[in-house]
Amino acid sequence: MKELTDSYDDLKDAAVLRSRLASDGYLFFRGLLPREVVADVHEQLARILYDSDWLARDADPRELVASGRAVEEGSAGFFGAYTAIQSTEAFHRLAVRPELLELAGRLLGEDAFAHPAHICRIAPPSPGANPTPIHQDYRFIQGSVDTLTTWLPLSAAPPEIGGLRVLAGSPRLGVLPVKASDGPGMMRAEADENHPEWRTTSYQPGDVLLFGSLTVHGAMPNRTKQLRLSADFRYQALSAPMARDLLGTGKPHYHPEVPDFGTLTRGWTSTECVEVPAGVTFVDRWDPRVDDVPTPPSRFAYA
């Protein structure tokens, strides 16, 4: 599998970044976020997982050594720990770090905001848990096709622990058909799993992988004894439409299994990081499983 191209040296050159995103469908930045900030979030979440008996009792919680009680996302026993994680202000504030908001705005050419549904992925070892199948975010996010996703490792994520891989150039395929699959999302894009343009790297805390909503991506199996801890944050232009949630717009990830923000944010210093800005327009959702989905025009001119 090929190595991701590091775009950190071109961070301030919007034209180069847009061109690379249009060509490859992704941008990777080694060490974009301060390691100490990510380490603080890592430590808080590791303590939650330890207290929830997801981690081995005879190891340092920060090492994320999985216990036999660690479960696959969405299964029985998942939501107690996940609700505690979703109640952690430092995790949500990571999504609105200036490094991430400014990067999204630079690419989109206008002010951007983070979707409130901040996702934490806790991937137990395989084969007990299925990795996230290859997919395109557009079917799940909807709204603007130019919504951007950032994937952040909250702990070291070499390929063997199930780090993310992306299919370079895949936005040129348009919106792909899907079929049912195991793992988070429960849908798999019909793309070539063995294509030579799959790319990944050995991720470290502070690294940021950004990609568009048509980029095919997915996790690899976790073949270690540790949990893989990562975050997905999504950004869109203020002028672009956002899809309504079925149970109300701007809800937490996995709501209603996870309580609404009114409960999660008790005791926080601010709730701004989980609010949708005033003036954003909304559109209805469509069934993400339908076969034929037209590919909307994109400002990144994938070609």
Residue, then its C-alpha position, 0 to 999 in steps of 0.5 A: m500500500k502506498e504512503l500518504t503524501d504529506s502536505y504540511d509544507d504547503l499548509k498556507d498555499a490554498a491553491v496548491l491544497r485545492s489542486r491536490l485535494a481535487s487530484d487525490g481526494y485527500l490531504f495529509f498533515r503530519g503534526l498539524l495539531p499540538r501533541e499535548v492537546v491531543a494527549d490531554v484528550h487521549e488521557q481523559l478518554a482512556r480514563i473513561l474506558y478504564d473505568s468502564d472496564w474496556l481496558a486491562r486492569d494490569a496495564d497503564p490506561r494510556e496504553l489502551v490494552a483492551s480487556g475482554r469487555a471491549v465491544e464493537e461500536g453500537s453493540a450491547g454494552f457500548f453506549g455507557a462508555y460512549t455517552a461518557i466520552q460524548s460528555t467530555e468537553a475537551f473531545h468536542r473542543l478539539a473539533v473547533r481548534p483554529e488549525l482545523l477551522e482555518l484549514a477548512g475555510r482556506l479550502l472552501g474559500e469562506d468561513a466554515f463550521a464543524h458539524p456538532a456530531h463529533i464522532c469518536r471511534i473506539a476500535p477493539p481488536s479483530p476478529g471480535a470487531n469489524p473495521t469500518p467498511i470502505h465507503q464515501d461520506y456523502r451518502f451519510i452526511q448529504g447536504s453539501v457534497d463539499t463537506l470535508t472530513t478530518w480523521l484524527p488519531l488520538s493514539a498512535a495508529p500504525p497500519e496493524i492497529g487499523g488506521l484509516r486508508v484512502l483510495a487516491g483519486s476516488p472522487r472521480l468515480g462519482v457517487l458509487p453504488v453500495k451494498a450491505s456490510d458489517g461494521p460501522g455504517m453498515m454499508r460498503a461502497e462498491a470499489d476495488e479493495n485491491h486497487p494500487e492507489w490505496r494509501t495509508t501511513s503510520y499515524q501519530p497523535g497530532d496528525v490530520l487526514l482530510f478528505g472530501s465526501l466522495t473519497v472512498h476510505g475505510a479502516m483496516p483490521n485491528r490486529t493488535k491487543q490495543l484499542r484504536l482511538s480516533a476522531d471524525f470531525r466534519y466541516q462545511a461552508l456557512s453558505a452551503p446547505m446542511a442535511r436535517d437530522l431525522l430526530g432534529t438537527g445538530k444532535p450528538h453522534y448516536h443520538p438518541e442512544v446517546p442523550d441530547f447535548g442539553t444533558l451531555t454539556r452539563g458543567w461545560t464552560s461553553t457549548e459553542c463547539v456543538e452549536v450550528p451557527a445562525g443562518v445555515t440553511f437546511v435540506d431534507r435527507w434522502d434514503p442513503r441506500v438508493d442505487d442511483v445517486p447523481t453526483p453533484p457538482s463540486r467546487f473542487a472540480y474532481a476530474 
